[in-house]
Amino acid sequence: MCVPLQKQQKYLHKNTTTPKMLKSIFIVGIGSFIGGAIRYIISTLMKSSCNTFLPWGTLTVNLLGCFIIGALYALFSKHTSTPNSLFLLLTTGFCGGFTTFSTFANEGLQMLQNSNIGGFITYILLSLIAGLALVALGYWIIK
C-alpha cells in the first residue's frame, strides 16, 4: 500500500535529520564506497584479462553480488539479533555499491516467494525494458 506523498514528505523531513538517520546514512555510505571500489577493481582486472564479446567484469560483479546478498539475507534471517547497522553496511551499503543488480534480483526472489507472479513479471519487464529505453533516451538527448 502506498503512503500519500504528503505523509511521506512529513515523515522524511522529520526523520532525515535525526542522529540515528544520519548514522545510518554514514554507514550505508561507507559500505557503498567499499563495494564501489571493489567493483571497480574487479571490473578493471577482468577487462584487462578477458578480451571477448561479453563485459565479463560487469557480469562477474552482478552475479557475485547476487550470491552475496542472498547469503547475507539468509544469514541475517537466521541471526535476528544482528545489529541493524551491520545489515545496512553489508546489504544496502556494500551490495548496493558493488551492484544494484543484486538488490533487483533479491526483490524479484522475494516477490516469487510471496507468490506475487504478476508483480514479479511486471517488475522484471519494466526494469529491463524501461531501463534500456531510458539509457538510450539519455544517450540520444545528450548526443
N, C-alpha and C positions, 0 to 999 in steps of 0.2 A: 504494500500500500504506500502510495506517495504522500509525503508530508507537504502541505501547501508551502509555496515559496516564501511567504511572509514569515511563517513559523521557522523555516529553515534558516532564513537570514537572522532572525532574532536569536535562534539557538547558536548559530555560528558566531555572531557578533559577541554574544555573551560569553562563549566558552573559548574562543580562539586566543584570548589574552590571558587566560589563567596560567599560572605556573605549570600545572600538570600538562596542559595542552602544549605549551612551549617546550617542555621537556620531551614530550612525545615527538614533536616536530624535529627537534635536535637529534633524537635517537634515530628516527627514520632517515634524516639527512646523512648521518654517519654511515648507516647501513647502505644507503644509496651510493655514497661516494665509494665505498669499498667494492660494492657489486659492480658499479660502472667501471672502476679501474680494472678489476679482474676481467670484465667483459672485453675491454679494450686490449688487454694483454693477450687473452686467448684469441681474439679475432685477428690481431696483428700476427701472432705466431702461425695461426692456421693459414692466413692469406699468403705469408711468405713461403710456406712449405707445401701448400696444395694449389697447384695451378690447373684447376679443372673448371668445368662448366657450372659448378654449384658454389654458392657462397658458404663454404664449409665453416667459417668462423661463426657466422650468424646462426647457422643451423646447429652447430655444436652448443653454443651458449643457450639457445632456445630450448633444445632438448634436455640439456643438463639442468637448466633452470626448472623445467617441468618436473624432473625427477626430484630435485632438491625441495621444491615447495610441497610436493606430495609427501615426501618423507617428513618434512617439518610439521605439516598438518597432522600426520599420523602420530608423530611423537608428542606434539602438544595436546592432542586429544586424549592420549594415554596419561599424560602428566599434567593434569589440570591446575596444579599448583605452580606451574611455571610463571614467572613474573611477566606481566603484560609488556614491560619494556623489552625483554628478550624476544618475545613474539614479534613485536613491532620491528626491532632491529633486524631480525633474520628474514621475516616474510615480506612485509611492506617495504622495508629498507633495502636489505641485501638483494632479495629476489626481484624486487621492483627496479632496483638499479641495474642488476645483472640482466634482466629481461622482463618486460611486461607480458611477454607471451606466456610465461609460467602462470601468472595470475589469470589470464584469459583461459588457459587450459583448466586450471583448478576450478574456476567458476563454472565452466562448462560441465565438468565432472560433478560438481555439486547439484547442478540442475538435473543431470541424469539420475543421480542418487535420490533426488526428490521427485522423480518421475515427471519432471517438467519437460517433456519431449518437445512440445511446441515452443517453449521459451528457449530451449537449447538450440533447436534448428534456427529460430529467428536470430538468436544471438550470434551463432556461428556465421550465418549468411550475411547478416548486417555488418559484422566485424570485418569479414573478408572482402565482401563486395564494396561496401561503403568505404572501408579503409583504403583499398586500392584506388577507388574512384577519387577519393579526396587527395591522395598522393599525386595522382595525375592532374587533378584540378589545380592544386597548389603549384605544381611544376609548370603547368600551362599558363597560369596567371602571371607568374614571375618571369617566365621566359618570354 
